[in-house]
């Protein structure tokens, strides 16, 4: 999935949380943070710490991949 802004990233994380049917409080517990931190990330992600992003990604079982713009994703492709 291509994400071009921190707001788009916050929406992706919120959608993942909702698809897993977990509350902000439950996510906060999984991420070892506070419910207010989760709420702040979802509603005002530009003010979030990068550490918060990675805690939430981990708790939601998501990962972040950074690659050059315009390159194709190589999902699970092994180079032999």
C-alpha positions in Angstrom: 0.0 0.0 0.0 1.3 3.4 -0.9 1.0 6.1 1.7 2.0 9.7 0.9 1.3 11.6 4.2 1.3 11.1 7.9 -2.4 11.6 7.9 -2.9 8.8 5.4 -0.7 6.6 7.6 -2.8 7.4 10.6 -5.9 6.4 8.7 -4.3 3.1 7.7 -3.4 2.3 11.3 -6.9 3.3 12.5 -8.5 1.1 9.8 -6.3 -1.8 10.9 -7.3 -1.3 14.5 -11.0 -1.2 13.6 -10.7 -4.3 11.3 -9.2 -6.1 14.3 -12.1 -4.9 16.4 -10.0 -3.5 19.1 -10.5 -0.3 21.0 -8.0 2.5 21.4 -7.6 1.4 25.0 -6.8 -2.2 24.0 -4.3 -1.0 21.4 -2.7 1.3 23.9 -2.2 -1.7 26.2 -0.7 -3.8 23.4 1.6 -0.9 22.5 2.6 -0.1 26.1 1.3 3.4 25.9 -1.8 5.4 26.9 -5.2 5.5 25.2 -4.7 9.3 24.8 -1.6 8.7 22.8 -3.4 6.4 20.4 -6.2 9.0 20.1 -3.7 11.8 19.5 -2.0 9.7 16.8 -5.2 9.0 15.0 -6.5 12.6 15.2 -3.3 14.6 15.0 -0.5 12.4 13.7 1.8 15.3 12.7 2.5 15.8 16.4 3.3 12.2 17.2 6.7 10.8 18.0 8.3 8.4 15.6 8.6 6.0 18.6 4.8 6.0 18.9 4.4 5.1 15.3 6.6 2.1 15.6 4.9 1.0 18.8 1.5 1.1 17.1 2.7 -0.6 14.0 4.1 -3.4 16.0 1.0 -3.8 18.2 -1.1 -3.9 15.0 1.2 -6.4 13.4 2.1 -4.0 10.6 5.5 -3.1 9.2 6.8 -0.1 7.4 8.8 -0.5 4.2 10.8 2.4 2.7 11.9 2.2 -0.9 12.8 4.6 -3.7 9.9 6.4 -5.2 8.6 4.7 -8.3 10.2 1.3 -7.5 8.0 -1.8 -7.4 7.4 -3.7 -4.3 8.9 -7.2 -4.3 6.6 -9.0 -1.8 8.2 -12.2 -0.6 10.3 -12.5 -3.7 13.6 -14.4 -3.2 16.6 -13.6 -5.3 18.3 -16.9 -6.1 
